[in-house]
Amino acid sequence: MTHFLYDEGQVAFVFEVAEEGGEFTHVRVSVKGYVVAITSIARTANITADHKGEGEMEKQTPSTAAVSSVCQIFNLSGVLLQTHHLQDEEVSDVQVSAEGDLIFLTLCPGVTRICRIDDFVTVQEYVSPSTGASISATSFGPKEAVILLASGHDDGTLSLQLLPDASGSVSFLANVRRLLGVSAKLKRVKGTVQHAQTLAMSTLDNAKAVTSTARDIAGEALGEAKVMMRGFFSYLQKQG
């Protein structure tokens, strides 16, 4: 159920799960004017065991099939624009980029898939470096220029990947990329957290240097503006 925030909580529209028996697990809103809803569908199947003994009945053993997911994309008027079935793929987390044009899907057991929101084309896909370890948490940033994708896993592994900028798949300023010293298209950190921390800290140090330089420039500009305003006020006082 979607509400208007500034109209006393008036209901904008209501949407239902993609299939009967499913349940909503994630709902996200894009600044581009889209609502992304994920429906999880769990199906159970009975496995029949045949017995050749005369007079014996066939026995059925219940088993749970893989969970499937359905991704629906609505506009802010509640109109369904797209429906995408992810057969035998369970979505454990969904995030939308700051620009609102990319969807970050975390799939079980350990896949991160980046799709465009307008046509759901897969831009990038990363597989967990740890065999059999599910992704427990994901994050990407920085907000102003997304270049890093971080994923934590159940076995304690931290993976950091530098996102490529090919075909506008992940948009960020080219000059920021150069300033941060990001030269490789893709880097993957496997194993210990210490290695991941080293990469993260080196990138963070570069980012701090860029931020410090930007602050110095802003401070100088502010100082010049203050001097100009003082001169202007002095001129007005003399004229008065």
Steps between C-alpha positions, in 0.01 A plus 500: 500500500645837395411820683544870426720648773362854479127426465432367849614154397243464222535170314651551154450145374498139617676215319483126561752219486597377155360150553256341738676348798795736471603770745672835469854489635643831375357829375722788385433844349714657228550875461420444133138443600486122524393257771684166502321210671641150550265206551642178645330175397574169675366185341493155656514178300431141594756237399340162433695193610408184308504163677485178301361295787155363427220673683716790613377854439714765337647727763542876458768694677447878517791720395534875453594628157723800440355842572424717198459877486303746290611861454225751418561863408220756538485871432378742766146476364489131584523383138692174457778562247711185517488148642809280512503139622819379668452125483662310788672819618432633848553874550644570845553875459412782258655846478456786255783730394494867603430599140203262500594328175660180631372212714745301713359148556661265751410142410547186707742348556759758395431705187474878462326607180476860379212574260374811325163600638350610168546169313638263768804415289783353708790745502738316733490180703740393774526157660609454859871409516430261788364164393163437658502820707182704477510878485376642829534873428577728206580867461625727224632852482604767553168664427642777282697260278426130534823311442509233772274202562551333838348168600525309827456124513386243754852359534642838603649591161482862388513559124564840341456557128576807293210557265575561131372804314449333161185588304379728777416193707601665825508875468759710677716797406807403301714764671401363842604156380841632399544696823430190706760308304257241368677361195392136487167399356439239768673393815386220729620449854491143625588345831583703805333815615841664534552504124158651450573761765825594325319567174222684677738719699711591196186603313373684806831688538479615139140605551596697812773678305252597231252616764769705679600669174138578421452649847809720457370629169157563651659679797699728272191579294303578817778729625504689172122533510515646853762756393284600204192539721691713752618726220148526364354592840775758553413654165130518595582663834713764329225572250246534783 
